[in-house]
Amino acid sequence: MNDDRAWARIQGGLLRGVVIGAVAGLLVGAILGAIVFKGPGAIMAAALAGAIGLGGLGAFWGVLAKLESPDPGREPGDTDRPVADVSELTREEHGRQLPPSN
């Protein structure tokens, strides 16, 4: 079930990043297109390029933002007593003598 929550969180970050990046790219592309070009077609093409470019970059940043690690002590799989609580992975050694060191 944790995978479902993580996937929903990642999708939310992806969508938010695409929308914010595309709007910002549209504005920046339109402004730069108006400064550099004279024709309305070229200005619209610059705005579209900005929307696509920053939309993709925003999607990347949005996904990365949702992949942050949890706070210390709240990691998935943490147990209070790892040796006792996860017996199939670890075990305590009793009565074993170490070889003498030379």
N, C-alpha and C positions, 0 to 999 in steps of 0.2 A: 504494500500500500504506500510505502514511502516513495517508490518510483513514480506513482501516479501524482503525488503532490509535487515532486520535483519537476516532472514533465509539465504540469500545469503552471508552475512558477516560471519555468524556462519559456514556455509559450507566451506567457504574459509579458515577460521582458522582451521577447522577440517582437511582438506586436507593438509594444510601446516604443521600442527603439526605431522600428521602421517608420512609424507615424511621425514621431518627433524629428527624425533625421530627414524624412522626405519633405516635411513642411519647411524645416530650416534650409535644406538644399534648394528648394523652390525659391525661397526668398533671396538667398545668397546668389543663386544663379541668375535670377532676374535682375538683381542690382548690378552684378558684374557684367551681365549681358548688355544692360542699358548703358553702362560706362564704356564698354569696349566696342559694341556693335551699333549700327544705325538702324538696320531693318528689323521690323517686328518679328519676322520669322526666325532670325538669328537670336533675338532676345528670348523667344519662347524655347528655342532649342537649347540655349544656355541654361534656362530655368529647368527644363526637363533633365538635362545632364546633371545638374546640381541635385535635383530630387532623387535621381537614380543613384548617384554616387554617395551622397550623404545618407540616403535611405539604407543602402547596403552597409555602410559604416555604422549607422545607428543600430541596425539589426545585430551586427557583430558585438557592439558594446552592450546592447541590451541583454544578449545571451550571457556574455561574460559577467555582467553585473549580478545575474541570478545564480551564478555558479560559485559564489563566495562560500567559503567554509564557515561552518557554524562556530559559535562562541566556544572557547575552551571549556571543557567539561560537559558540553552538550552534543558531542559528536555521536552519530548513530553507532550503536553497538557498544557504547561505553557501559561498563558494569562496575559496581562498587568493589567487588572482589573478583578480579579476572581469573585467578587460578581456581577458585571454588565454583564460580558461576559458569565457566565455560570448560567443563571437565574434558570434553573430547579433544580440545586443542592443547591443553597443558595439563600437567600433573605435578604434584609435589613429590619430591624424593625424600624418603625416610631411611635412615640407617645406612646410608651409603658412605663409605670411607674414601677420601681422596688419596691417591697414591702419594707416597713420600716424595718430597722434592729434593733434588740433589744439589 
